[in-house]
Structure formats: structure tokens, C-alpha cells
Amino acid sequence: MSKLIAKNVFQLPKMNLLVLTTSAFLLALDVILYKIAIGPAYFQLSFGFLSMACIGYLYGPIWGGLLEMISDILSFNIFGSGAFQIAFLLTAFLGGFIDGLFLYRKSVNWLSVVMTQILVMIFVSLMMDSWLISVLFGTHFKVLLLGRLARVIIQIPLQVIAIFYFIKALEKRHVFDRMRLR
């Protein structure tokens, strides 16, 4: 299990100017990348998962979850699409939490990225989001689940590959060295 989850993973970062500015930058990047999407409306692929992975990688599950909640609120307030539902803040938190749980305080490996994406995409995005949509908007859960299943199955391997090589490239160029709290 130590290969998947680092020790002291639930520590919050010590707040200083570097942590706050890096968090603000990644938060802004998260809002923007979730808005940039390719594909038709029913099958869009956005790039927000990259910034979410970087937040979890740098700051862990608690801070990652909190920043994802803030990102969700900012996205709604800036772009204002749809109806804001506070219940979706839970899934936003869980997405950032899971990224931080498996990516924090270690060099990224395939197993941790695969575990992260399976948990986020299947349990949070597919199961929880579909259930919340069905409860909040009165749609049939099975119909939502089946409609979203193909998208999730395609997205998981694409996101695993993208996250792994993106973070490895940033590690190789020592981008995270000054920001990491080791």
C-alpha cells in the first residue's frame, strides 16, 4: 500500500506566499482547462483533469479537494452554465481528494495514475454524478449511467496516458521542485 499512498498524506501544506500563488495559478488553470473541450456536447473531453492531477500531486488530498470545490464554484460564477447544485461540490472534492491521495509526495507511476483515474472516472464521475443528476433532476439513473458509460470507458485510458506523461515531463524539467513540500 505504501507504493500507492504516501505517509502523512493528509497534511495540509503550510501556507506561505509560494503555496498560495501556486494554488491560485493552478486554480485558474483548472477553471480554464475544464472549459476548453473538444467533441460534441454529449461526448466532450476537457483538459481539466491535468490541472486537477497537478494540484493533487503538489498539495495532497485535503488541499486538492478544497481547491476543486473552489474551482467548481468559480466555474459556475464565471461561466454560469446550468443550475448550481451544492451536492456536486462533494464530487468535486472527492475528485481532488482521490488525485491527492494517490499522486502526492512521490514520483508518479502507472499504478497510481491508473488507480486515480479508475476511482475518479468510475465511482465519482460515472456513479456519483449520475446518481446526483437522477435525484436532483428526476431522470432515470440507469439511462444516465448507460449514456455516460461509453464516454468514461474511452476517457480513462486517454486521461491515464496524458496525466502520466504530462507530470513525468514536468518532473523531468524540475518544474515542481520549488513548489513541492518535501
PyRosetta script that sets phi, psi and omega in degrees:
from pyrosetta import init, pose_from_sequence

init()
pose = pose_from_sequence("MSKLIAKNVFQLPKMNLLVLTTSAFLLALDVILYKIAIGPAYFQLSFGFLSMACIGYLYGPIWGGLLEMISDILSFNIFGSGAFQIAFLLTAFLGGFIDGLFLYRKSVNWLSVVMTQILVMIFVSLMMDSWLISVLFGTHFKVLLLGRLARVIIQIPLQVIAIFYFIKALEKRHVFDRMRLR")
pose.set_psi(1, -28.2)
pose.set_omega(1, -179.8)
pose.set_phi(2, -66.6)
pose.set_psi(2, -19.5)
pose.set_omega(2, 176.1)
pose.set_phi(3, -73.2)
pose.set_psi(3, -27.5)
pose.set_omega(3, -179.8)
pose.set_phi(4, -91.3)
pose.set_psi(4, -41.9)
pose.set_omega(4, -174.3)
pose.set_phi(5, -124.5)
pose.set_psi(5, 128.8)
pose.set_omega(5, -178.1)
pose.set_phi(6, -77.1)
pose.set_psi(6, 160.9)
pose.set_omega(6, 174.8)
pose.set_phi(7, -69.8)
pose.set_psi(7, 153.6)
pose.set_omega(7, 177.7)
pose.set_phi(8, 53.0)
pose.set_psi(8, 37.4)
pose.set_omega(8, -175.6)
pose.set_phi(9, -70.2)
pose.set_psi(9, -20.3)
pose.set_omega(9, -175.7)
pose.set_phi(10, -92.7)
pose.set_psi(10, 10.3)
pose.set_omega(10, 177.1)
pose.set_phi(11, -74.2)
pose.set_psi(11, 139.1)
pose.set_omega(11, 171.4)
pose.set_phi(12, -82.2)
pose.set_psi(12, 146.0)
pose.set_omega(12, 177.4)
pose.set_phi(13, -67.9)
pose.set_psi(13, 148.6)
pose.set_omega(13, 175.1)
pose.set_phi(14, -70.3)
pose.set_psi(14, 126.6)
pose.set_omega(14, -176.1)
pose.set_phi(15, -73.5)
pose.set_psi(15, 119.5)
pose.set_omega(15, 172.5)
pose.set_phi(16, -143.7)
pose.set_psi(16, 179.3)
pose.set_omega(16, -175.4)
pose.set_phi(17, -61.5)
pose.set_psi(17, -39.7)
pose.set_omega(17, -179.7)
pose.set_phi(18, -64.5)
pose.set_psi(18, -44.5)
pose.set_omega(18, 179.7)
pose.set_phi(19, -63.9)
pose.set_psi(19, -44.5)
pose.set_omega(19, -178.5)
pose.set_phi(20, -66.1)
pose.set_psi(20, -43.6)
pose.set_omega(20, -179.1)
pose.set_phi(21, -71.2)
pose.set_psi(21, -38.8)
pose.set_omega(21, 177.3)
pose.set_phi(22, -65.7)
pose.set_psi(22, -41.8)
pose.set_omega(22, 177.4)
pose.set_phi(23, -62.0)
pose.set_psi(23, -43.1)
pose.set_omega(23, 179.1)
pose.set_phi(24, -63.7)
pose.set_psi(24, -41.1)
pose.set_omega(24, 178.2)
pose.set_phi(25, -63.3)
pose.set_psi(25, -48.0)
pose.set_omega(25, -179.5)
pose.set_phi(26, -66.8)
pose.set_psi(26, -33.0)
pose.set_omega(26, 176.2)
pose.set_phi(27, -65.2)
pose.set_psi(27, -46.1)
pose.set_omega(27, 177.4)
pose.set_phi(28, -63.5)
pose.set_psi(28, -41.7)
pose.set_omega(28, 177.6)
pose.set_phi(29, -62.2)
pose.set_psi(29, -39.4)
pose.set_omega(29, 178.9)
pose.set_phi(30, -61.6)
pose.set_psi(30, -46.7)
pose.set_omega(30, 179.3)
pose.set_phi(31, -60.6)
pose.set_psi(31, -43.9)
pose.set_omega(31, -178.2)
pose.set_phi(32, -69.7)
pose.set_psi(32, -46.3)
pose.set_omega(32, -176.9)
pose.set_phi(33, -66.5)
pose.set_psi(33, -31.1)
pose.set_omega(33, 176.2)
pose.set_phi(34, -70.2)
pose.set_psi(34, -23.0)
pose.set_omega(34, 179.4)
pose.set_phi(35, -84.8)
pose.set_psi(35, -25.9)
pose.set_omega(35, 177.9)
pose.set_phi(36, -81.9)
pose.set_psi(36, 115.7)
pose.set_omega(36, -176.4)
pose.set_phi(37, -140.8)
pose.set_psi(37, 150.1)
pose.set_omega(37, 175.1)
pose.set_phi(38, -117.4)
pose.set_psi(38, 152.5)
pose.set_omega(38, 179.0)
pose.set_phi(39, 102.5)
pose.set_psi(39, 168.4)
pose.set_omega(39, 178.7)
pose.set_phi(40, -68.8)
pose.set_psi(40, 164.1)
pose.set_omega(40, -174.3)
pose.set_phi(41, -55.7)
pose.set_psi(41, -36.4)
pose.set_omega(41, -177.7)
pose.set_phi(42, -82.5)
pose.set_psi(42, -6.6)
pose.set_omega(42, -176.2)
pose.set_phi(43, -143.3)
pose.set_psi(43, 44.7)
pose.set_omega(43, -175.7)
pose.set_phi(44, -78.8)
pose.set_psi(44, 144.0)
pose.set_omega(44, 174.8)
pose.set_phi(45, -118.3)
pose.set_psi(45, 114.7)
pose.set_omega(45, 177.5)
pose.set_phi(46, -102.6)
pose.set_psi(46, 173.5)
pose.set_omega(46, -175.5)
pose.set_phi(47, -111.8)
pose.set_psi(47, 13.3)
pose.set_omega(47, 179.9)
pose.set_phi(48, -63.4)
pose.set_psi(48, -22.9)
pose.set_omega(48, 179.7)
pose.set_phi(49, -62.3)
pose.set_psi(49, -26.2)
pose.set_omega(49, 179.2)
pose.set_phi(50, -69.3)
pose.set_psi(50, -45.6)
pose.set_omega(50, 178.9)
pose.set_phi(51, -68.9)
pose.set_psi(51, -36.5)
pose.set_omega(51, 178.2)
pose.set_phi(52, -63.0)
pose.set_psi(52, -40.4)
pose.set_omega(52, 177.9)
pose.set_phi(53, -65.1)
pose.set_psi(53, -40.2)
pose.set_omega(53, 178.6)
pose.set_phi(54, -64.9)
pose.set_psi(54, -39.9)
pose.set_omega(54, 178.1)
pose.set_phi(55, -62.3)
pose.set_psi(55, -47.9)
pose.set_omega(55, 178.7)
pose.set_phi(56, -64.2)
pose.set_psi(56, -39.5)
pose.set_omega(56, 179.6)
pose.set_phi(57, -61.7)
pose.set_psi(57, -42.4)
pose.set_omega(57, -176.6)
pose.set_phi(58, -81.9)
pose.set_psi(58, -39.5)
pose.set_omega(58, -166.6)
pose.set_phi(59, -122.5)
pose.set_psi(59, -1.9)
pose.set_omega(59, 173.8)
pose.set_phi(60, 88.0)
pose.set_psi(60, -179.4)
pose.set_omega(60, -171.0)
pose.set_phi(61, -70.3)
pose.set_psi(61, -40.3)
pose.set_omega(61, -175.7)
pose.set_phi(62, -69.8)
pose.set_psi(62, -53.5)
pose.set_omega(62, 179.8)
pose.set_phi(63, -64.8)
pose.set_psi(63, -37.7)
pose.set_omega(63, 177.5)
pose.set_phi(64, -62.0)
pose.set_psi(64, -43.9)
pose.set_omega(64, 178.0)
pose.set_phi(65, -64.5)
pose.set_psi(65, -43.1)
pose.set_omega(65, 179.5)
pose.set_phi(66, -63.8)
pose.set_psi(66, -42.6)
pose.set_omega(66, 179.0)
pose.set_phi(67, -65.7)
pose.set_psi(67, -34.5)
pose.set_omega(67, 177.3)
pose.set_phi(68, -67.8)
pose.set_psi(68, -35.8)
pose.set_omega(68, 175.3)
pose.set_phi(69, -64.1)
pose.set_psi(69, -44.6)
pose.set_omega(69, 178.3)
pose.set_phi(70, -62.9)
pose.set_psi(70, -39.6)
pose.set_omega(70, 177.8)
pose.set_phi(71, -60.5)
pose.set_psi(71, -41.8)
pose.set_omega(71, 178.5)
pose.set_phi(72, -61.9)
pose.set_psi(72, -44.4)
pose.set_omega(72, 179.5)
pose.set_phi(73, -65.9)
pose.set_psi(73, -45.1)
pose.set_omega(73, 179.1)
pose.set_phi(74, -62.6)
pose.set_psi(74, -42.7)
pose.set_omega(74, 179.7)
pose.set_phi(75, -59.3)
pose.set_psi(75, -43.2)
pose.set_omega(75, 179.2)
pose.set_phi(76, -66.3)
pose.set_psi(76, -43.9)
pose.set_omega(76, -177.4)
pose.set_phi(77, -69.8)
pose.set_psi(77, -33.0)
pose.set_omega(77, -179.5)
pose.set_phi(78, -81.1)
pose.set_psi(78, -48.3)
pose.set_omega(78, -173.7)
pose.set_phi(79, -98.9)
pose.set_psi(79, -23.3)
pose.set_omega(79, 172.3)
pose.set_phi(80, 53.5)
pose.set_psi(80, 37.2)
pose.set_omega(80, 179.2)
pose.set_phi(81, -92.1)
pose.set_psi(81, 134.7)
pose.set_omega(81, 178.3)
pose.set_phi(82, 76.2)
pose.set_psi(82, -169.5)
pose.set_omega(82, 179.5)
pose.set_phi(83, -103.7)
pose.set_psi(83, 132.1)
pose.set_omega(83, 179.4)
pose.set_phi(84, -73.1)
pose.set_psi(84, 128.7)
pose.set_omega(84, 176.6)
pose.set_phi(85, -125.1)
pose.set_psi(85, 121.5)
pose.set_omega(85, -177.1)
pose.set_phi(86, -63.0)
pose.set_psi(86, -25.1)
pose.set_omega(86, -179.9)
pose.set_phi(87, -61.4)
pose.set_psi(87, -29.8)
pose.set_omega(87, -179.2)
pose.set_phi(88, -74.3)
pose.set_psi(88, -11.2)
pose.set_omega(88, 174.0)
pose.set_phi(89, -67.1)
pose.set_psi(89, -29.4)
pose.set_omega(89, 176.5)
pose.set_phi(90, -63.4)
pose.set_psi(90, -45.8)
pose.set_omega(90, 179.8)
pose.set_phi(91, -69.4)
pose.set_psi(91, -33.0)
pose.set_omega(91, 175.3)
pose.set_phi(92, -63.4)
pose.set_psi(92, -46.2)
pose.set_omega(92, 178.7)
pose.set_phi(93, -60.0)
pose.set_psi(93, -46.7)
pose.set_omega(93, -178.3)
pose.set_phi(94, -62.2)
pose.set_psi(94, -37.3)
pose.set_omega(94, 177.3)
pose.set_phi(95, -61.1)
pose.set_psi(95, -48.8)
pose.set_omega(95, 177.6)
pose.set_phi(96, -66.8)
pose.set_psi(96, -36.4)
pose.set_omega(96, 179.0)
pose.set_phi(97, -62.6)
pose.set_psi(97, -46.6)
pose.set_omega(97, -178.1)
pose.set_phi(98, -65.9)
pose.set_psi(98, -41.1)
pose.set_omega(98, 176.5)
pose.set_phi(99, -59.2)
pose.set_psi(99, -45.2)
pose.set_omega(99, 179.3)
pose.set_phi(100, -66.7)
pose.set_psi(100, -35.4)
pose.set_omega(100, -178.9)
pose.set_phi(101, -62.4)
pose.set_psi(101, -40.5)
pose.set_omega(101, -175.1)
pose.set_phi(102, -100.2)
pose.set_psi(102, -15.3)
pose.set_omega(102, -175.4)
pose.set_phi(103, -109.7)
pose.set_psi(103, -13.8)
pose.set_omega(103, -172.5)
pose.set_phi(104, -74.5)
pose.set_psi(104, 140.7)
pose.set_omega(104, 171.8)
pose.set_phi(105, 60.2)
pose.set_psi(105, 38.4)
pose.set_omega(105, 175.0)
pose.set_phi(106, -164.7)
pose.set_psi(106, 165.0)
pose.set_omega(106, 174.1)
pose.set_phi(107, -72.9)
pose.set_psi(107, 135.1)
pose.set_omega(107, -175.5)
pose.set_phi(108, -67.1)
pose.set_psi(108, 136.8)
pose.set_omega(108, 175.1)
pose.set_phi(109, -128.7)
pose.set_psi(109, 165.8)
pose.set_omega(109, -176.5)
pose.set_phi(110, -59.3)
pose.set_psi(110, -42.2)
pose.set_omega(110, -176.4)
pose.set_phi(111, -61.2)
pose.set_psi(111, -45.5)
pose.set_omega(111, -178.8)
pose.set_phi(112, -66.6)
pose.set_psi(112, -38.0)
pose.set_omega(112, 179.3)
pose.set_phi(113, -69.7)
pose.set_psi(113, -40.7)
pose.set_omega(113, 178.3)
pose.set_phi(114, -63.7)
pose.set_psi(114, -46.3)
pose.set_omega(114, 178.8)
pose.set_phi(115, -60.0)
pose.set_psi(115, -43.6)
pose.set_omega(115, 179.2)
pose.set_phi(116, -58.1)
pose.set_psi(116, -50.5)
pose.set_omega(116, -175.2)
pose.set_phi(117, -70.9)
pose.set_psi(117, -35.0)
pose.set_omega(117, 176.6)
pose.set_phi(118, -64.1)
pose.set_psi(118, -46.7)
pose.set_omega(118, -179.9)
pose.set_phi(119, -65.6)
pose.set_psi(119, -45.9)
pose.set_omega(119, -178.5)
pose.set_phi(120, -66.8)
pose.set_psi(120, -48.2)
pose.set_omega(120, -173.2)
pose.set_phi(121, -76.1)
pose.set_psi(121, -39.9)
pose.set_omega(121, -176.7)
pose.set_phi(122, -84.8)
pose.set_psi(122, -54.0)
pose.set_omega(122, -174.1)
pose.set_phi(123, -79.6)
pose.set_psi(123, -38.6)
pose.set_omega(123, -178.0)
pose.set_phi(124, -87.2)
pose.set_psi(124, -58.7)
pose.set_omega(124, -174.3)
pose.set_phi(125, -70.8)
pose.set_psi(125, -50.3)
pose.set_omega(125, -176.0)
pose.set_phi(126, -75.7)
pose.set_psi(126, -56.4)
pose.set_omega(126, -173.1)
pose.set_phi(127, -76.0)
pose.set_psi(127, -58.1)
pose.set_omega(127, -174.6)
pose.set_phi(128, -67.7)
pose.set_psi(128, -46.3)
pose.set_omega(128, 179.9)
pose.set_phi(129, -63.1)
pose.set_psi(129, -41.7)
pose.set_omega(129, 178.1)
pose.set_phi(130, -62.9)
pose.set_psi(130, -42.0)
pose.set_omega(130, 178.3)
pose.set_phi(131, -63.9)
pose.set_psi(131, -44.7)
pose.set_omega(131, 179.3)
pose.set_phi(132, -63.0)
pose.set_psi(132, -41.4)
pose.set_omega(132, 177.5)
pose.set_phi(133, -62.0)
pose.set_psi(133, -43.3)
pose.set_omega(133, -179.3)
pose.set_phi(134, -65.0)
pose.set_psi(134, -39.8)
pose.set_omega(134, 179.6)
pose.set_phi(135, -70.9)
pose.set_psi(135, -47.5)
pose.set_omega(135, -174.2)
pose.set_phi(136, -73.9)
pose.set_psi(136, -32.2)
pose.set_omega(136, -174.8)
pose.set_phi(137, -114.8)
pose.set_psi(137, 4.2)
pose.set_omega(137, 174.2)
pose.set_phi(138, 69.2)
pose.set_psi(138, 30.0)
pose.set_omega(138, 176.4)
pose.set_phi(139, -97.5)
pose.set_psi(139, 162.9)
pose.set_omega(139, -177.0)
pose.set_phi(140, -77.3)
pose.set_psi(140, 126.8)
pose.set_omega(140, -175.7)
pose.set_phi(141, -60.3)
pose.set_psi(141, -46.6)
pose.set_omega(141, -177.2)
pose.set_phi(142, -63.2)
pose.set_psi(142, -37.0)
pose.set_omega(142, 178.6)
pose.set_phi(143, -65.6)
pose.set_psi(143, -45.4)
pose.set_omega(143, 177.5)
pose.set_phi(144, -61.6)
pose.set_psi(144, -45.2)
pose.set_omega(144, -178.0)
pose.set_phi(145, -60.1)
pose.set_psi(145, -49.0)
pose.set_omega(145, -179.4)
pose.set_phi(146, -67.0)
pose.set_psi(146, -36.5)
pose.set_omega(146, 178.9)
pose.set_phi(147, -66.5)
pose.set_psi(147, -31.3)
pose.set_omega(147, -177.7)
pose.set_phi(148, -93.3)
pose.set_psi(148, -14.0)
pose.set_omega(148, -175.0)
pose.set_phi(149, -61.6)
pose.set_psi(149, -45.8)
pose.set_omega(149, -178.8)
pose.set_phi(150, -61.0)
pose.set_psi(150, -41.6)
pose.set_omega(150, -179.9)
pose.set_phi(151, -62.2)
pose.set_psi(151, -43.7)
pose.set_omega(151, -179.0)
pose.set_phi(152, -65.7)
pose.set_psi(152, -42.0)
pose.set_omega(152, -179.7)
pose.set_phi(153, -62.2)
pose.set_psi(153, -36.5)
pose.set_omega(153, 178.4)
pose.set_phi(154, -76.3)
pose.set_psi(154, -38.4)
pose.set_omega(154, -175.8)
pose.set_phi(155, -70.6)
pose.set_psi(155, -35.6)
pose.set_omega(155, -175.0)
pose.set_phi(156, -55.7)
pose.set_psi(156, -55.7)
pose.set_omega(156, -179.0)
pose.set_phi(157, -65.1)
pose.set_psi(157, -34.8)
pose.set_omega(157, 178.5)
pose.set_phi(158, -64.3)
pose.set_psi(158, -42.7)
pose.set_omega(158, -179.0)
pose.set_phi(159, -71.8)
pose.set_psi(159, -37.0)
pose.set_omega(159, 177.3)
pose.set_phi(160, -59.9)
pose.set_psi(160, -49.4)
pose.set_omega(160, -179.5)
pose.set_phi(161, -62.9)
pose.set_psi(161, -45.7)
pose.set_omega(161, -178.3)
pose.set_phi(162, -63.4)
pose.set_psi(162, -46.2)
pose.set_omega(162, -179.3)
pose.set_phi(163, -64.4)
pose.set_psi(163, -46.6)
pose.set_omega(163, -177.7)
pose.set_phi(164, -58.4)
pose.set_psi(164, -52.9)
pose.set_omega(164, -176.7)
pose.set_phi(165, -72.2)
pose.set_psi(165, -30.8)
pose.set_omega(165, 177.9)
pose.set_phi(166, -66.2)
pose.set_psi(166, -50.0)
pose.set_omega(166, -179.3)
pose.set_phi(167, -69.6)
pose.set_psi(167, -37.7)
pose.set_omega(167, 176.7)
pose.set_phi(168, -61.6)
pose.set_psi(168, -40.3)
pose.set_omega(168, 178.1)
pose.set_phi(169, -64.5)
pose.set_psi(169, -40.6)
pose.set_omega(169, 178.1)
pose.set_phi(170, -68.7)
pose.set_psi(170, -37.0)
pose.set_omega(170, 175.8)
pose.set_phi(171, -64.0)
pose.set_psi(171, -44.0)
pose.set_omega(171, -178.3)
pose.set_phi(172, -61.8)
pose.set_psi(172, -33.8)
pose.set_omega(172, 179.7)
pose.set_phi(173, -91.2)
pose.set_psi(173, 6.5)
pose.set_omega(173, 176.7)
pose.set_phi(174, 58.1)
pose.set_psi(174, 33.0)
pose.set_omega(174, 179.9)
pose.set_phi(175, -66.4)
pose.set_psi(175, -37.2)
pose.set_omega(175, -174.8)
pose.set_phi(176, -86.7)
pose.set_psi(176, -7.7)
pose.set_omega(176, -171.9)
pose.set_phi(177, -56.8)
pose.set_psi(177, -43.9)
pose.set_omega(177, -179.5)
pose.set_phi(178, -75.9)
pose.set_psi(178, -24.3)
pose.set_omega(178, -175.0)
pose.set_phi(179, -89.7)
pose.set_psi(179, -23.0)
pose.set_omega(179, -173.3)
pose.set_phi(180, -75.7)
pose.set_psi(180, 143.4)
pose.set_omega(180, -175.2)
pose.set_phi(181, -101.8)
pose.set_psi(181, 63.6)
pose.set_omega(181, -179.3)
pose.set_phi(182, -100.7)
pose.dump_pdb("model.pdb")
